[in-house]
Amino acid sequence: MKIPHLLLIPYPILGHVNPFMQFSHVLAKHGCHVTFLSTEFNLKRILNNNSFTCSSSENINLVSLPDGLDPEDDRSDFRKLLSSIKSTMPALLPNLIQDINKIDCIIVSINMGWALEIGRRMGIKAALLWPSSATVLAFCDSINRLIHYGIIDSQSGNITSAFNFLYSSLSSNNSLQILYNFTLSRLALGKTFDHLVQEMQTLKLAQWWLCNTMYELEPQTFSISPSTFSPIGPLMLLASDQNPNPIPNSFWEEDSTCLQWLDQHPPQSVIYVSFGSIAVLKPKQFTELAHALHHLLDRPFLWVVRPSNNNNNVTYPQNEFEFKGSSSKGKIVGWAPQQKVLNHPSIACFVSHCGWNSTIEGLCGGVPFLCWPFFSDQWVNKMLVCDLWKVGMGFEKEDDEEVISREEIKKKVEIVVGSEEIKSRSLKMKQLVLENMRGDGGHSSRNLDNFIHWAQE
């Protein structure tokens, strides 16, 4: 049987690059040849990061195309980046594919569906690797039907009536409100909504919709989703099942000194705070969190404050604690080896933005969550964490400025850390994931084998 050659094309943000790099290693370990397409801007960042292992396997080849932006342009501007990619990369991709010679399948993330259209013209198979939960994919896949039935206004994206009939099996009291917020406030806005509607249609060119999750995490969603939905995760475990060290996937170098610092603290004592690669706290919110961690909570903390925060008008509070280096009370790092941190016995809870990668890593670490979503799918992931799996809690905003107060942070940390029920459920979720990854790997392993066999045909 021939060895398939797969071209992976993630949207160039860390939340998409991570699972795609993990998937590259999974495919390579199964004997596939993998070409990983990055933007030139990101490839430079990857190669400059000593802790980012991209091509430990000779079966993985890194290539790049320009995204059309200048180095100093703001790539956190979604519309600007997406528009530039769509006006630049499609004209260059066919030549790249021809230079590679033989590609059997193109695998894309959302926002890169244009590559599937090119693949169709060139007679290449197509697949989608969805970077978030299957629940979010099921909702996005339903948008055109919701428009057809008048539940969503196609002009504004506003929801005009309830659609809990689509998600009644989630058994969540506030799932409708969460999905409403997800659609109305953070997704279905103007051109972003138009893009999503068109993108979901384009992604139907993919014969497989691969999900970085497992059936046991979202059984209600898979029970109502199309047969094309195929859980193949968690990819972080599949990628490292023959490697004791997690694959570092970051645009910033990880500060491993935090692991030695964690070694100095007793079990379940440290609050871990990280908001991912994009979200930025406003100065007032930053101050409230700093005061809660340093003054109000009688616990040590490890806080990830990305280097890029300095470029987003964040003013650090003065004389609160040392923001660089460590002390007995707290340690600040620019980026952490998160998988190792969340599996460290000293971690008591995870204050998280609820990005899907972080959510999966927290589940695999068996740690309770304190959910602090900022945008997009993070609100749905919070619903899964708090209402479906019941392994965490959210925060309440108490003023007109949408700020979570230091008192609220203190209260919720103490509740979660002190809850034996949440701790017990967190450990049970960890065991659920790990047990289903043993042996034949259950649904995920079978789906992966079937996908690779299909790509070989």
Rosetta blueprint (number, residue, H / E / L):
1 M L
2 K L
3 I L
4 P L
5 H E
6 L E
7 L E
8 L E
9 I E
10 P L
11 Y L
12 P L
13 I L
14 L H
15 G H
16 H H
17 V H
18 N H
19 P H
20 F H
21 M H
22 Q H
23 F H
24 S H
25 H H
26 V H
27 L H
28 A H
29 K H
30 H L
31 G L
32 C L
33 H E
34 V E
35 T E
36 F E
37 L E
38 S E
39 T E
40 E H
41 F H
42 N H
43 L H
44 K H
45 R H
46 I H
47 L H
48 N H
49 N L
50 N L
51 S L
52 F L
53 T L
54 C L
55 S L
56 S L
57 S L
58 E L
59 N L
60 I E
61 N E
62 L E
63 V E
64 S E
65 L E
66 P L
67 D L
68 G L
69 L L
70 D L
71 P L
72 E L
73 D L
74 D L
75 R L
76 S L
77 D L
78 F H
79 R H
80 K H
81 L H
82 L H
83 S H
84 S H
85 I H
86 K H
87 S H
88 T H
89 M H
90 P H
91 A H
92 L H
93 L H
94 P H
95 N H
96 L H
97 I H
98 Q H
99 D H
100 I H
101 N L
102 K L
103 I L
104 D L
105 C E
106 I E
107 I E
108 V E
109 S L
110 I L
111 N L
112 M L
113 G L
114 W H
115 A H
116 L H
117 E H
118 I H
119 G H
120 R H
121 R H
122 M L
123 G L
124 I L
125 K E
126 A E
127 A E
128 L E
129 L E
130 W E
131 P L
132 S L
133 S L
134 A H
135 T H
136 V H
137 L H
138 A H
139 F H
140 C H
141 D H
142 S H
143 I H
144 N H
145 R H
146 L H
147 I H
148 H H
149 Y L
150 G L
151 I L
152 I E
153 D L
154 S L
155 Q L
156 S L
157 G L
158 N L
159 I E
160 T L
161 S L
162 A L
163 F L
164 N H
165 F H
166 L H
167 Y L
168 S H
169 S H
170 L H
171 S L
172 S L
173 N L
174 N L
175 S H
176 L H
177 Q H
178 I H
179 L H
180 Y H
181 N H
182 F H
183 T H
184 L H
185 S L
186 R L
187 L L
188 A L
189 L L
190 G H
191 K H
192 T H
193 F H
194 D H
195 H H
196 L H
197 V H
198 Q H
199 E H
200 M H
201 Q H
202 T H
203 L H
204 K H
205 L H
206 A L
207 Q L
208 W E
209 W E
210 L E
211 C E
212 N L
213 T L
214 M L
215 Y H
216 E H
217 L H
218 E L
219 P H
220 Q H
221 T H
222 F H
223 S H
224 I H
225 S L
226 P L
227 S L
228 T L
229 F E
230 S E
231 P E
232 I L
233 G L
234 P L
235 L H
236 M H
237 L H
238 L H
239 A H
240 S H
241 D L
242 Q L
243 N L
244 P L
245 N L
246 P L
247 I L
248 P L
249 N L
250 S L
251 F L
252 W L
253 E L
254 E L
255 D L
256 S L
257 T H
258 C H
259 L H
260 Q H
261 W H
262 L H
263 D H
264 Q L
265 H L
266 P L
267 P L
268 Q L
269 S L
270 V E
271 I E
272 Y E
273 V E
274 S E
275 F L
276 G L
277 S L
278 I L
279 A L
280 V L
281 L L
282 K L
283 P H
284 K H
285 Q H
286 F H
287 T H
288 E H
289 L H
290 A H
291 H H
292 A H
293 L H
294 H H
295 H H
296 L H
297 L L
298 D L
299 R L
300 P L
301 F E
302 L E
303 W E
304 V E
305 V L
306 R L
307 P H
308 S H
309 N H
310 N H
311 N H
312 N L
313 N L
314 V L
315 T L
316 Y L
317 P L
318 Q L
319 N L
320 E L
321 F L
322 E L
323 F L
324 K L
325 G E
326 S E
327 S L
328 S L
329 K L
330 G E
331 K E
332 I E
333 V E
334 G L
335 W L
336 A L
337 P L
338 Q H
339 Q H
340 K H
341 V H
342 L H
343 N L
344 H L
345 P L
346 S L
347 I E
348 A E
349 C E
350 F E
351 V E
352 S E
353 H L
354 C L
355 G L
356 W H
357 N H
358 S H
359 T H
360 I H
361 E H
362 G H
363 L H
364 C H
365 G H
366 G L
367 V L
368 P L
369 F E
370 L E
371 C E
372 W L
373 P L
374 F L
375 F L
376 S L
377 D L
378 Q H
379 W H
380 V H
381 N H
382 K H
383 M H
384 L H
385 V H
386 C H
387 D H
388 L H
389 W L
390 K L
391 V L
392 G E
393 M E
394 G E
395 F L
396 E L
397 K L
398 E L
399 D L
400 D L
401 E L
402 E L
403 V L
404 I L
405 S L
406 R H
407 E H
408 E H
409 I H
410 K H
411 K H
412 K H
413 V H
414 E H
415 I H
416 V H
417 V H
418 G H
419 S L
420 E H
421 E H
422 I H
423 K H
424 S H
425 R H
426 S H
427 L H
428 K H
429 M H
430 K H
431 Q H
432 L H
433 V H
434 L H
435 E H
436 N H
437 M H
438 R L
439 G L
440 D L
441 G L
442 G H
443 H H
444 S H
445 S H
446 R H
447 N H
448 L H
449 D H
450 N H
451 F H
452 I H
453 H H
454 W H
455 A H
456 Q H
457 E L
